[in-house]
């Protein structure tokens, strides 16, 4: 009897501790969910890509933390931050990384610097593009309301990526993307990069920019054409695939509130055009999983992406 009572007490104690842990975890998540203004981080190694200040911009760049990561908004001057691998590991391939944030903010840690560092650690030169953004209210409370309005549109089917519309709507961002490619190509010898193996990967809005860089004005500006592209929880509706379309990698969660309601048209378009495409559709992960540690298989996207790059010879050094 004493043994039975002891076992029951142990179960109650464990249950109580577990409940306390859950409450603490929920409180921490709620705390991390708040937008907290922070000082501008050190960006001394960021390179001005030369596209100039955003026309008519009145609100200047500010930073805040949320979900344990750093975000920037009201970017008025585009920069490119290099993460170069150890020369002994460098394969010669490079990736331009476009973080997401609805063209209102950029998730610089989760979808930028952490991705770049992880790629550089494995031998790929990575460059985080801090592209110019649509202006948002200077006051944090007003900015939060604007973001809440944007997220309230979840569940609506996103518009089909139309090159003409992207060219008009993303003019500053496309200019930044092309300037980033021009800068990397101009310093390819200095950075030990093969100019024929410069790709691009984008997250959410950054994935839209990656697609736009590939699809808009596809018959001109060949120097800005990525050698491969990664679309991480971005739009997946059907597109007209260019004759010189690069290999495409797509990762998306089935519970993504923005893009999981599409019909996989992007993948079908690439496949029908007989262009290389790989698609990972994770059961869970939501939107914006990036490099966050989560207990979902979506965290495997990075290893899948580097495995895909390996298959395409991006980790093989050219002699």
C-alpha positions as a Python dict, from the first residue, in 0.01 Angstrom:
ca = {
    (1, 'X'): (0, 0, 0),
    (2, 'X'): (279, 243, 88),
    (3, 'X'): (443, 169, -247),
    (4, 'X'): (118, 243, -434),
    (5, 'X'): (71, 570, -245),
    (6, 'X'): (430, 667, -321),
    (7, 'X'): (379, 598, -694),
    (8, 'X'): (61, 808, -696),
    (9, 'X'): (237, 1094, -518),
    (10, 'X'): (521, 1076, -768),
    (11, 'X'): (273, 1094, -1058),
    (12, 'X'): (98, 1393, -901),
    (13, 'X'): (432, 1565, -839),
    (14, 'X'): (545, 1505, -1198),
    (15, 'X'): (212, 1630, -1328),
    (16, 'X'): (240, 1944, -1116),
    (17, 'X'): (596, 2012, -1238),
    (18, 'X'): (486, 1954, -1598),
    (19, 'X'): (195, 2196, -1553),
    (20, 'X'): (431, 2458, -1413),
    (21, 'X'): (667, 2407, -1708),
    (22, 'X'): (381, 2447, -1955),
    (23, 'X'): (264, 2767, -1787),
    (24, 'X'): (620, 2902, -1792),
    (25, 'X'): (664, 2808, -2157),
    (26, 'X'): (336, 2977, -2251),
    (27, 'X'): (435, 3291, -2059),
    (28, 'X'): (773, 3295, -2231),
    (29, 'X'): (611, 3253, -2573),
    (30, 'X'): (373, 3541, -2501),
    (31, 'X'): (665, 3757, -2386),
    (32, 'X'): (865, 3673, -2698),
    (33, 'X'): (561, 3752, -2913),
    (34, 'X'): (571, 4120, -2816),
    (35, 'X'): (759, 4365, -3037),
    (36, 'X'): (1034, 4527, -2833),
    (37, 'X'): (1237, 4816, -2981),
    (38, 'X'): (1612, 4754, -2979),
    (39, 'X'): (1921, 4950, -3077),
    (40, 'X'): (2059, 4918, -3428),
    (41, 'X'): (2296, 4619, -3432),
    (42, 'X'): (2651, 4639, -3563),
    (43, 'X'): (2636, 4633, -3942),
    (44, 'X'): (2992, 4743, -4012),
    (45, 'X'): (3045, 4461, -4261),
    (46, 'X'): (2729, 4546, -4460),
    (47, 'X'): (2800, 4682, -4809),
    (48, 'X'): (2595, 4959, -4969),
    (49, 'X'): (2487, 4809, -5302),
    (50, 'X'): (2446, 5148, -5466),
    (51, 'X'): (2072, 5166, -5539),
    (52, 'X'): (2041, 5484, -5333),
    (53, 'X'): (1781, 5590, -5076),
    (54, 'X'): (1417, 5489, -5111),
    (55, 'X'): (1238, 5774, -5292),
    (56, 'X'): (1012, 5986, -5070),
    (57, 'X'): (1101, 5789, -4755),
    (58, 'X'): (1027, 5986, -4439),
    (59, 'X'): (1065, 5719, -4168),
    (60, 'X'): (1412, 5586, -4104),
    (61, 'X'): (1532, 5235, -4026),
    (62, 'X'): (1444, 5090, -3686),
    (63, 'X'): (1489, 4748, -3524),
    (64, 'X'): (1287, 4539, -3284),
    (65, 'X'): (1297, 4191, -3131),
    (66, 'X'): (1018, 3937, -3150),
    (67, 'X'): (1009, 3557, -3103),
    (68, 'X'): (1368, 3581, -2980),
    (69, 'X'): (1490, 3720, -3316),
    (70, 'X'): (1577, 4061, -3458),
    (71, 'X'): (1368, 4236, -3721),
    (72, 'X'): (1429, 4555, -3916),
    (73, 'X'): (1173, 4785, -4078),
    (74, 'X'): (1167, 5105, -4282),
    (75, 'X'): (1483, 5004, -4466),
    (76, 'X'): (1561, 5300, -4691),
    (77, 'X'): (1911, 5200, -4805),
    (78, 'X'): (1979, 4847, -4933),
    (79, 'X'): (2288, 4658, -4819),
    (80, 'X'): (2448, 4319, -4871),
    (81, 'X'): (2623, 4140, -4582),
    (82, 'X'): (2876, 3871, -4680),
    (83, 'X'): (2929, 3548, -4489),
    (84, 'X'): (3235, 3391, -4650),
    (85, 'X'): (3338, 3031, -4581),
    (86, 'X'): (3679, 2915, -4468),
    (87, 'X'): (3890, 2907, -4789),
    (88, 'X'): (3975, 2545, -4712),
    (89, 'X'): (3603, 2460, -4729),
    (90, 'X'): (3486, 2703, -4997),
    (91, 'X'): (3322, 2530, -5294),
    (92, 'X'): (3301, 2843, -5510),
    (93, 'X'): (2920, 2850, -5504),
    (94, 'X'): (2729, 3144, -5357),
    (95, 'X'): (2376, 3227, -5243),
    (96, 'X'): (2200, 3562, -5211),
    (97, 'X'): (1951, 3538, -4923),
    (98, 'X'): (1630, 3745, -4917),
    (99, 'X'): (1456, 3743, -4575),
    (100, 'X'): (1079, 3783, -4555),
    (101, 'X'): (836, 4010, -4373),
    (102, 'X'): (563, 4116, -4613),
    (103, 'X'): (785, 4390, -4761),
    (104, 'X'): (722, 4579, -4435),
    (105, 'X'): (989, 4421, -4218),
    (106, 'X'): (1276, 4172, -4253),
    (107, 'X'): (1341, 3873, -4028),
    (108, 'X'): (1716, 3927, -4019),
    (109, 'X'): (1818, 3651, -3776),
    (110, 'X'): (1579, 3365, -3853),
    (111, 'X'): (1569, 3411, -4231),
    (112, 'X'): (1893, 3595, -4294),
    (113, 'X'): (2208, 3591, -4086),
    (114, 'X'): (2152, 3246, -3930),
    (115, 'X'): (2086, 3090, -4271),
    (116, 'X'): (2393, 3262, -4415),
    (117, 'X'): (2620, 3148, -4134),
    (118, 'X'): (2496, 2790, -4161),
    (119, 'X'): (2568, 2787, -4536),
    (120, 'X'): (2910, 2946, -4490),
    (121, 'X'): (2997, 2683, -4230),
    (122, 'X'): (2941, 2421, -4497),
    (123, 'X'): (3140, 2596, -4771),
    (124, 'X'): (2886, 2812, -4955),
    (125, 'X'): (2946, 3189, -4969),
    (126, 'X'): (2627, 3357, -4850),
    (127, 'X'): (2508, 3717, -4879),
    (128, 'X'): (2213, 3857, -4684),
    (129, 'X'): (2023, 4116, -4886),
    (130, 'X'): (1864, 4385, -4669),
    (131, 'X'): (1640, 4522, -4941),
    (132, 'X'): (1438, 4843, -4925),
    (133, 'X'): (1092, 4814, -4774),
    (134, 'X'): (752, 4976, -4793),
    (135, 'X'): (725, 5248, -4532),
    (136, 'X'): (545, 5167, -4207),
    (137, 'X'): (434, 5388, -3915),
    (138, 'X'): (717, 5506, -3692),
    (139, 'X'): (520, 5429, -3374),
    (140, 'X'): (542, 5064, -3269),
    (141, 'X'): (173, 5040, -3172),
    (142, 'X'): (62, 5168, -3514),
    (143, 'X'): (306, 4935, -3686),
    (144, 'X'): (169, 4639, -3490),
    (145, 'X'): (-184, 4729, -3594),
    (146, 'X'): (-74, 4742, -3959),
    (147, 'X'): (90, 4399, -3928),
    (148, 'X'): (-219, 4255, -3756),
    (149, 'X'): (-427, 4376, -4051),
    (150, 'X'): (-193, 4202, -4292),
    (151, 'X'): (-209, 3876, -4096),
    (152, 'X'): (-589, 3898, -4076),
    (153, 'X'): (-589, 3824, -4450),
    (154, 'X'): (-460, 3471, -4390),
    (155, 'X'): (-663, 3201, -4558),
    (156, 'X'): (-731, 3408, -4868),
    (157, 'X'): (-585, 3260, -5181),
    (158, 'X'): (-283, 3469, -5282),
    (159, 'X'): (-278, 3624, -5629),
    (160, 'X'): (-99, 3438, -5906),
    (161, 'X'): (258, 3569, -5949),
    (162, 'X'): (230, 3784, -6260),
    (163, 'X'): (562, 3919, -6399),
    (164, 'X'): (412, 4251, -6510),
    (165, 'X'): (251, 4307, -6172),
    (166, 'X'): (567, 4203, -5988),
    (167, 'X'): (772, 4442, -6200),
    (168, 'X'): (542, 4731, -6104),
    (169, 'X'): (488, 4641, -5738),
    (170, 'X'): (841, 4535, -5653),
    (171, 'X'): (1041, 4790, -5851),
    (172, 'X'): (1276, 4900, -5566),
    (173, 'X'): (1324, 4543, -5442),
    (174, 'X'): (1399, 4412, -5792),
    (175, 'X'): (1651, 4691, -5838),
    (176, 'X'): (1814, 4585, -5511),
    (177, 'X'): (1819, 4217, -5609),
    (178, 'X'): (1983, 4288, -5943),
    (179, 'X'): (2236, 4520, -5782),
    (180, 'X'): (2319, 4244, -5533),
    (181, 'X'): (2394, 4001, -5816),
    (182, 'X'): (2604, 4267, -5992),
    (183, 'X'): (2805, 4330, -5674),
    (184, 'X'): (2874, 3961, -5609),
    (185, 'X'): (2975, 3905, -5971),
    (186, 'X'): (3203, 4210, -5967),
    (187, 'X'): (3387, 4072, -5662),
    (188, 'X'): (3371, 3705, -5758),
    (189, 'X'): (3750, 3674, -5795),
    (190, 'X'): (3810, 3854, -5463),
    (191, 'X'): (3562, 3629, -5281),
    (192, 'X'): (3667, 3308, -5463),
    (193, 'X'): (3323, 3266, -5619),
    (194, 'X'): (3234, 3094, -5944),
    (195, 'X'): (3015, 3351, -6127),
    (196, 'X'): (2822, 3065, -6291),
    (197, 'X'): (2714, 2926, -5951),
    (198, 'X'): (2543, 3219, -5780),
    (199, 'X'): (2194, 3130, -5664),
    (200, 'X'): (1921, 3291, -5456),
    (201, 'X'): (1696, 3173, -5174),
    (202, 'X'): (1407, 3369, -5029),
    (203, 'X'): (1159, 3334, -4745),
    (204, 'X'): (793, 3439, -4779),
    (205, 'X'): (812, 3790, -4931),
    (206, 'X'): (1178, 3716, -5000),
    (207, 'X'): (1062, 3411, -5197),
    (208, 'X'): (837, 3643, -5400),
    (209, 'X'): (1141, 3858, -5471),
    (210, 'X'): (1342, 3550, -5568),
    (211, 'X'): (1070, 3446, -5815),
    (212, 'X'): (1046, 3800, -5949),
    (213, 'X'): (1423, 3809, -6003),
    (214, 'X'): (1387, 3489, -6206),
    (215, 'X'): (1070, 3571, -6400),
    (216, 'X'): (1061, 3947, -6465),
    (217, 'X'): (1223, 4070, -6787),
    (218, 'X'): (1339, 3715, -6849),
    (219, 'X'): (1481, 3802, -7192),
    (220, 'X'): (1713, 4073, -7061),
    (221, 'X'): (1949, 4131, -6772),
    (222, 'X'): (2101, 3783, -6791),
    (223, 'X'): (2364, 3878, -6532),
    (224, 'X'): (2096, 3886, -6261),
    (225, 'X'): (1972, 3535, -6340),
    (226, 'X'): (2020, 3299, -6043),
    (227, 'X'): (2193, 2967, -6110),
    (228, 'X'): (1941, 2803, -5872),
    (229, 'X'): (1658, 2930, -5655),
    (230, 'X'): (1498, 2836, -5323),
    (231, 'X'): (1136, 2924, -5243),
    (232, 'X'): (1084, 2879, -4868),
    (233, 'X'): (715, 2922, -4776),
    (234, 'X'): (652, 3159, -5066),
    (235, 'X'): (383, 3166, -5339),
    (236, 'X'): (331, 2840, -5529),
    (237, 'X'): (75, 2933, -5796),
    (238, 'X'): (140, 2852, -6162),
    (239, 'X'): (374, 3072, -6366),
    (240, 'X'): (510, 3091, -6717),
    (241, 'X'): (848, 2922, -6688),
    (242, 'X'): (1142, 3082, -6873),
    (243, 'X'): (1336, 2871, -7120),
    (244, 'X'): (1647, 2918, -6907),
    (245, 'X'): (1471, 2855, -6573),
    (246, 'X'): (1713, 2744, -6300),
    (247, 'X'): (1665, 2443, -6070),
    (248, 'X'): (1397, 2519, -5810),
    (249, 'X'): (1373, 2405, -5446),
    (250, 'X'): (1044, 2459, -5258),
    (251, 'X'): (965, 2405, -4889),
    (252, 'X'): (620, 2470, -4742),
    (253, 'X'): (416, 2355, -4442),
    (254, 'X'): (66, 2217, -4492),
    (255, 'X'): (-60, 2441, -4211),
    (256, 'X'): (89, 2758, -4361),
    (257, 'X'): (-197, 3012, -4342),
    (258, 'X'): (-74, 3212, -4641),
    (259, 'X'): (36, 2977, -4917),
    (260, 'X'): (-73, 2622, -4835),
    (261, 'X'): (-411, 2683, -5001),
    (262, 'X'): (-255, 2706, -5346),
    (263, 'X'): (-270, 2427, -5600),
    (264, 'X'): (104, 2356, -5629),
    (265, 'X'): (95, 2526, -5970),
    (266, 'X'): (453, 2650, -5940),
    (267, 'X'): (584, 2296, -5898),
    (268, 'X'): (363, 2170, -6181),
    (269, 'X'): (477, 2454, -6407),
    (270, 'X'): (845, 2379, -6348),
    (271, 'X'): (790, 2006, -6393),
    (272, 'X'): (586, 2050, -6713),
    (273, 'X'): (863, 2269, -6853),
    (274, 'X'): (1106, 1982, -6780),
    (275, 'X'): (1308, 2195, -6542),
    (276, 'X'): (1459, 2054, -6220),
    (277, 'X'): (1228, 2099, -5920),
    (278, 'X'): (1217, 1956, -5568),
    (279, 'X'): (921, 2010, -5335),
    (280, 'X'): (899, 1942, -4959),
    (281, 'X'): (546, 1969, -4815),
    (282, 'X'): (570, 1937, -4437),
    (283, 'X'): (271, 1833, -4229),
    (284, 'X'): (335, 2107, -3970),
    (285, 'X'): (550, 2414, -3934),
    (286, 'X'): (319, 2707, -3997),
    (287, 'X'): (457, 3016, -4167),
    (288, 'X'): (799, 3161, -4096),
    (289, 'X'): (965, 2854, -3943),
    (290, 'X'): (1304, 2943, -4093),
    (291, 'X'): (1587, 2846, -3858),
    (292, 'X'): (1370, 2841, -3545),
    (293, 'X'): (1410, 2518, -3342),
    (294, 'X'): (1067, 2355, -3362),
    (295, 'X'): (938, 2006, -3290),
    (296, 'X'): (814, 1965, -3647),
    (297, 'X'): (970, 1802, -3951),
    (298, 'X'): (979, 2146, -4117),
    (299, 'X'): (1308, 2201, -3934),
    (300, 'X'): (1454, 1953, -4182),
    (301, 'X'): (1421, 2197, -4472),
    (302, 'X'): (1779, 2326, -4433),
    (303, 'X'): (1938, 1981, -4448),
    (304, 'X'): (1713, 1898, -4743),
    (305, 'X'): (1820, 2221, -4914),
    (306, 'X'): (2192, 2157, -4865),
    (307, 'X'): (2142, 1798, -4979),
    (308, 'X'): (1975, 1931, -5293),
    (309, 'X'): (2264, 2174, -5347),
    (310, 'X'): (2504, 1883, -5310),
    (311, 'X'): (2314, 1688, -5575),
    (312, 'X'): (2352, 1986, -5809),
    (313, 'X'): (2727, 2001, -5749),
    (314, 'X'): (2728, 2323, -5548),
    (315, 'X'): (2955, 2179, -5280),
    (316, 'X'): (3202, 2039, -5531),
    (317, 'X'): (3512, 2255, -5568),
    (318, 'X'): (3618, 2335, -5923),
    (319, 'X'): (3984, 2273, -5984),
}
